[in-house]
């Protein structure tokens, strides 16, 4: 667990301690924390220190891990990574480790963020560099959408990997990337570095408003201007350049709707009415186009916004977001515009607290009515969290007061009156915290509704029905309210799998059962009954294909087939699944007819859904096997057959098309004449089946028409697997389509056995069979009877060169006909004698007389060979 707080000064790193505190969740990881009144208690421990191992992981491996959740808490993990340091700013959440070959902007799904409470400074100082470092991965921060780690050692414990000069220039560029923003509205003085890690930097500007000598940026008298700043970088022989372009001056006012479209980190200039009092550094403003939160820690701005509640103001600040809440932060300029009319709250009851539907109203003043208070919780810090339930949609929303903001006397009194079973209307801006959220502030309007007894019973009934899920696959305890909104609730059931007194849900040993619970709700003279049904038991096998890979699952089913090379198959009423194991004890339990419960890791192997068991329990023996499914109408289509994966199926009128053997398998390919497609019946020779069962398989020949009962397995597509329990019998009355297919298959088989050489260089006689193995008739024709006689097979060579001849074999068996062709080159290729190249001659003498124009050269034949001039 992560201990949040400072280590007392009398302890140091490496000490073994005992820690006492409050257990909390920190982004779905366990945290031990204290409160202002009850701090963390730390005492020495007598336990022996254990050296922590830091196994090597890549950043890619980290980001491939399943994300933690409330039901799957993350256990903090020491790791060693090799990465490049990327720094995106100067705040608490801007130091990241990325893959060493990463280029371009930060991608959080390919990074690890360093938590600012650890030794972030040691890593920040190595911006851009490649390092090897030991970290403690603490959790996945959902608000930042990034895996987060602590660095608990010192700078001396970081291994820095040397860089080239060119890489150092890239480091300098990355360091400079955060120097300038896209826009400025106030004068500013920059500190422009002239050297970063040995990289020399010189600066230039294309506008007098920016003085690179002093770093002073001056706003123009009016309007806006664009400035481009250039940094020239050099180190050794390597050079580079970095440029930044930004706008300075008066920023035009935008609508809030337009500001919401601006990229995070860019400036916005909006005007709107302040629609809320402070919720710990957070306010809301709204114009005719939308609303947005304003976040600030500046005391003067907090006072300004508080004073101007209900007034129109103008703000220039940075577009930001936190846990999905759109906001303006780092406000630079703020002014009062004047008197304003408070926007009318929009009633959003019809959206049923649906996050997707409500997103468009975020930041706006909204009204919610008829919300039932189901919980009021005050935490260790004094914060009050109220759960509001909407009976119409069966959804809830949180209304929270942050105790760091002191409420007015009136608001504090109002908050104190809100109690469980109240039904209230709320008017306040719609906030967001990874979903709809409401803030309680001085300006929040809460009105309690007065309900009739019948209305309170209806509300209680909706709450009662919300207690139950449709299905329970694990034992659990439900918290059932017996007094809701003034009504009394009495629960009853005849089932032994639900205890109405304790709320305990238990599971049947075998199968799944439906539990019926009645809740009688009474108030005064009014009453009503809620009837709830839910299922208890292990999950249906049919849910496994849509379950995440590597999930630990528990299923029950009857073993339906003999072993197929460490693979067994079980089936329940909803479907079937493969069980893959080589464990001898598990194998003994997986006997055909046994009803078993299997717990293990779900795996998808080449499309086959299988469970790798960690435990198998025999629940019953000699069970009636499921009736095999006839899949003749599926036409061997994988999209259809996938619904029958791992079930025992029947296929009839299947024609043996071919038989092949390999080092580990014996495969019979079965043809369905109606579907005009084939499927493999496969036997893995690495496991033993009885001699009679094996003899049936090996007795099949091409052209047999059979009915097959076996398990429909999968290997990147449907295939039948042959096991001890497979059944293959001759089809009693073959269909006309199957009989016709037999002749075609036999003719194709005879055609496939034909072969003719592709080159003949001497007179010979080719063997051209007139009949096939399956008694087909074979007729040959030749494209040149004078060269290859198709009747006798006699080959006559051409007088000169070669001739290409095509032999055609027409294979017929009854009405079936198959045509194959063979291309044969007949003759001896001509030998072309290439002339001797001139490189065999040299100029041995050059003659030029003293008078006249005659000139001459003497050629010398070096190799005394014939030369064609």
KATA-V148057 format. One record per run of one state. SS is the DSSP state (2 for helix, 1 for strand, 0 for the rest). FROM is the first residue (numbers start at 1). TO is the last residue. If there is no record, write none. Layout:
# KATA-V148057
ss=SS from=FROM to=TO
ss=SS from=FROM to=TO
This chain:
# KATA-V148057
ss=0 from=1 to=1
ss=1 from=2 to=3
ss=0 from=4 to=16
ss=1 from=17 to=20
ss=0 from=21 to=21
ss=1 from=22 to=25
ss=0 from=26 to=28
ss=1 from=29 to=33
ss=0 from=34 to=40
ss=1 from=41 to=44
ss=0 from=45 to=54
ss=1 from=55 to=56
ss=0 from=57 to=58
ss=2 from=59 to=63
ss=0 from=64 to=68
ss=1 from=69 to=69
ss=0 from=70 to=71
ss=1 from=72 to=72
ss=0 from=73 to=73
ss=1 from=74 to=74
ss=0 from=75 to=76
ss=1 from=77 to=87
ss=0 from=88 to=94
ss=1 from=95 to=98
ss=0 from=99 to=107
ss=2 from=108 to=110
ss=1 from=111 to=114
ss=0 from=115 to=119
ss=2 from=120 to=124
ss=0 from=125 to=129
ss=1 from=130 to=141
ss=0 from=142 to=145
ss=1 from=146 to=150
ss=0 from=151 to=154
ss=2 from=155 to=157
ss=0 from=158 to=158
ss=1 from=159 to=161
ss=0 from=162 to=164
ss=2 from=165 to=176
ss=0 from=177 to=182
ss=1 from=183 to=184
ss=0 from=185 to=187
ss=1 from=188 to=189
ss=0 from=190 to=194
ss=1 from=195 to=196
ss=0 from=197 to=198
ss=1 from=199 to=205
ss=0 from=206 to=209
ss=1 from=210 to=211
ss=0 from=212 to=215
ss=1 from=216 to=217
ss=0 from=218 to=223
ss=1 from=224 to=235
ss=0 from=236 to=237
ss=1 from=238 to=249
ss=0 from=250 to=253
ss=1 from=254 to=254
ss=0 from=255 to=255
ss=2 from=256 to=260
ss=0 from=261 to=266
ss=1 from=267 to=274
ss=0 from=275 to=281
ss=1 from=282 to=287
ss=0 from=288 to=289
ss=1 from=290 to=295
ss=0 from=296 to=298
ss=2 from=299 to=307
ss=0 from=308 to=308
ss=1 from=309 to=309
ss=0 from=310 to=311
ss=1 from=312 to=322
ss=0 from=323 to=324
ss=1 from=325 to=338
ss=0 from=339 to=345
ss=1 from=346 to=347
ss=0 from=348 to=348
ss=2 from=349 to=351
ss=0 from=352 to=354
ss=2 from=355 to=361
ss=0 from=362 to=364
ss=1 from=365 to=378
ss=0 from=379 to=383
ss=1 from=384 to=390
ss=0 from=391 to=394
ss=1 from=395 to=401
ss=0 from=402 to=408
ss=2 from=409 to=417
ss=0 from=418 to=422
ss=1 from=423 to=432
ss=0 from=433 to=435
ss=1 from=436 to=439
ss=0 from=440 to=444
ss=1 from=445 to=448
ss=0 from=449 to=452
ss=2 from=453 to=466
ss=0 from=467 to=470
ss=1 from=471 to=472
ss=0 from=473 to=475
ss=1 from=476 to=477
ss=0 from=478 to=482
ss=1 from=483 to=484
ss=0 from=485 to=486
ss=1 from=487 to=493
ss=0 from=494 to=497
ss=1 from=498 to=498
ss=0 from=499 to=503
ss=1 from=504 to=505
ss=0 from=506 to=511
ss=1 from=512 to=523
ss=0 from=524 to=525
ss=1 from=526 to=537
ss=0 from=538 to=540
ss=2 from=541 to=546
ss=0 from=547 to=551
ss=1 from=552 to=559
ss=0 from=560 to=566
ss=1 from=567 to=571
ss=0 from=572 to=575
ss=1 from=576 to=580
ss=0 from=581 to=583
ss=2 from=584 to=589
ss=0 from=590 to=594
ss=1 from=595 to=605
ss=0 from=606 to=607
ss=1 from=608 to=620
ss=0 from=621 to=628
ss=1 from=629 to=630
ss=0 from=631 to=631
ss=2 from=632 to=634
ss=0 from=635 to=637
ss=2 from=638 to=644
ss=0 from=645 to=647
ss=1 from=648 to=661
ss=0 from=662 to=664
ss=1 from=665 to=672
ss=0 from=673 to=676
ss=1 from=677 to=684
ss=0 from=685 to=690
ss=2 from=691 to=698
ss=0 from=699 to=704
ss=1 from=705 to=714
ss=0 from=715 to=717
ss=1 from=718 to=721
ss=0 from=722 to=726
ss=1 from=727 to=730
ss=0 from=731 to=735
ss=2 from=736 to=753
ss=0 from=754 to=758
ss=1 from=759 to=760
ss=0 from=761 to=763
ss=1 from=764 to=765
ss=0 from=766 to=770
ss=1 from=771 to=771
ss=0 from=772 to=776
ss=1 from=777 to=782
ss=0 from=783 to=787
ss=1 from=788 to=788
ss=0 from=789 to=793
ss=1 from=794 to=795
ss=0 from=796 to=801
ss=1 from=802 to=813
ss=0 from=814 to=815
ss=1 from=816 to=827
ss=0 from=828 to=837
ss=2 from=838 to=840
ss=1 from=841 to=848
ss=0 from=849 to=854
ss=1 from=855 to=861
ss=0 from=862 to=869
